[in-house]
Amino acid sequence: MNQLKRLARDPLLLVLIIVILAALGVFVVYPLVKVILTSFQTRSGELTLENYQLFLNRRLYQNALKNSLLVGAVVALISVALGYVLAFVTTRLRTPGGGALHMVTMLPIISPPFVSAVSILFLFGFNGLITRGLLNLTDFSIYGFGGVVLSQVFTFTPIAYLSLRGVLQSINPTLEDAALNVGASKWQAFRRVTLPLSLPGIASALLIVFIESLADFGNPLVLAGATFPMLAPQAYLEITGSFNLPRGAALAAVLLIPSLTAFAIQRYWISRRQYVTVTGKPTASTSKLVSGPVKVLLVGISWLFGLLVAAFYLVILIGAFTRVWGFDYTLTLQHFRYVFDVGFESVKDTLVVAAFVTPLSGLLGMMIAFLVVRRRFPGRRLMEFTSILNFAVPGTVVGIGYILAFNGPPIILTGTLAILVAAFVFRYMSVGIQNGIAVLNQVDPSIEEAAQNLGADSVTTFRKVTLPLIAPAFFSALVYAFVRAMTAISAAIFLVSANWNLMTVQILNQVGSGRLGVAAAFSVVLILIVVVFMGVLNLVMSRWTRHSGSVRF
Amino acid sequence: MRRFAAALLSLALLGGALAQSVTVYTSVDEENAANLFAAFTRDTGIEVNFVFLSSGPALSRIEAEANRPQADVWFGAPSENHVLAAERGLTQPFDNPNADALADNFKDANGAWYGIYTNPLAIGVRTDTLESRGVPVPTSWADLTDEAYRGLLQMPSPQSSGTGYAVVMTLIELMGEEAAFEYLEALHPTVQTYTQSGTAPSGALAVGETAMALQFTPGFLKLADEGFPVQVVFPSEGVGYEVAAASIIKGANNQEEAEALIEWITSAAGQQELVTNKTYFLPVRADVSAGEGIPTLDSIELVSYDPAVAAERRQELVDRWLEQVLGQ
């Protein structure tokens, strides 16, 4: 009641809260409800369970479910193990080229989808440079389990790496030193001190990668092959190929269960068990935990991954500038001519979409973070939960939900710019919100109060105190939103139209019709745009705030 | 640029009053359409204004404009779309003096539409790859299930591609439904991956990602012509095919010119332009050769199926394929 009374005294705040809650209801909750409702209907709209019975009596869907879960689990294990090694090497070991390793490891995050799938075909395919050219294998097939896992490990290891890097940085190395001083062996110190302290972070990274792997449909679409059906691409094919929305919705809903479970565990169980042992700035963090040979091994593994990433990008570059990969390596600009003649509209459209999505998701994200942390109102927890919900929902589900929800009255948005912008904003602002909440929680409100006591009004306080403090979170939200707006495909594929098409979808189409050179050229253009944007933003940011170091990739 | 185009257009419309012209919705891709229409203008002096619309949007546009037609001819798109347009009363039949030169499956009995080119299904084979493996080039559907070809074929998925579905329909026509699905099951180990689009297999063939590919012929013929070691095989039992057609829209403003265009494209001279302009589409007239090294239609065993039945049974047959073949 108290909360309500206070709100009534601040009508602007009240309106803001109502508008945001309404928007979350329309663009997050409503599409999800639509997916679930539709999955219980026949094509003509009657209630039925038949879409779910498919899982009971159709081997295809049982296999798809099994395969997707298996791939998700294996990819999560490998990516997190690799990510941990990489994070350990870049944060704890002083090795030459550590900075370069960090940069290379991060590269897949800004890459368009299919880069890894296409590179894998070029390197390990039937006519692959390595499998055919180097090893002269004639019966090797990359299609199926192995190909999908390889491709997803490449795509998702950077995500595991990033979150584990934060975890390792927050463990004070003096604890390890203390263990060593009291006579523990290096292995004991790692097993008894470092590992237990990083366990919550590891579990959290495992679940995040698992969710991402389940939702990913680009890599399986190209690499799953004839005998390894998977859930996310099958949902996509049901809708685009067979025009069977209810069945696609049911496949999507099944995808939702493990994802949401993993999300709930990660958020409400593990995050409470995160340990922070840093008091003040970390001291010198070179670890004494590893002996010479172990160090060589860890650094070796890390650089192997780094080289793989570099090789994948080199392959794309070569593919973009030569006539036909594996057949005719004559240098040419024909693929780029195609991009700028035929595909230029989609380059323009993508930039327009990103230009809307980036500031909108940044601002909305900061606003929600501010409200959640600094204001007390009914529905606060609801706002926090729904605003990050779409992040846990597989993109395929979001896309299907949006066409179901916005293809008829009362809200018709299909075929417009708005539907793409809304899908991206409400899906990718969550990172900004989480960062914003973390930062604001660390800033004591008394700092703001002090400013007000010294005579600053609330606008000045916000501008001079709060804003600079949350600026790093804001900028990293901008970077994230922009990168995802440029590279995301799983939701967007359902929402593009003749008027608004995206580069990622163009890349999918080119891969789909076998014009791999053009796909590579599109990828190169896209990566360039992202790199230029990040450079410009970093420049602006370092002018604007001295906290730039914390946002830089 | 846009203003320039508008100026050009109004000039063309002005000119239309003086010179003869015809307005066309083309479902043939822009590049090939432009070449063919230029040849038509050269031969007849009739100007062509055209807009590219793929078959679905073209049909709905023609339907929407039925009261006040904005175009004279619908050029291209598979014949089943023209069947539909005729059923809905959107097009009008006419007597084409070239009708006798077209086989029955390349024209409507009432003259509502006429075939303008055709593309049979075929297997494209990388001869260099098969040679290095010491495997002979297959000649029939039956050959393909041989252990020697395991994992060497890419074909479009019937679930997402009309081409893939045409393969299923062809086999049903050839073998009957039960045997066709048994065959598709037996073919499954030969398939490396089912592609999403109908033209992806030829792309994979170019980069050597697959040794054999199954789709409509233009992609293969183009590769062979560009010097790739690709051989086009028509399975001896028979293959299905698509027929692209043209029809005159009811209430056309330029009836005479519209008839002239369809007469021209179905004439020997017009069909020859398909070859001259390297469209890689096969002529519908038996008396026009598709070009050197490419067999004429009468040398291919063709299989036809009823497009109406194909459309009606699509979900059911795709479901059966998903469960019996993909889910095995």
Interface residues (C-beta under 8 A of the other chain):
Chain A: R58 R59 L60 Y61 N63 L121 F122 G125 F126 N127 R132 T138 D139 S141 Y143 L221 A224 G225 A226 T227 P229 L237 E238 T240 G241 S242 N244 V324 W325 G326 F327 N509 G512 S513 G514 R515 L516
Chain B: T129 S132 R133 G151 S157 Q159 S160 S161 H188 V191 Q192 T193 Y194 T195 Q196 S197 T199 A200 P201 S202 G203 A204 L205 A206 V207 G208 E209 T210 A211 F228 Q315 V318 L322 E323 L326 G327 Q328
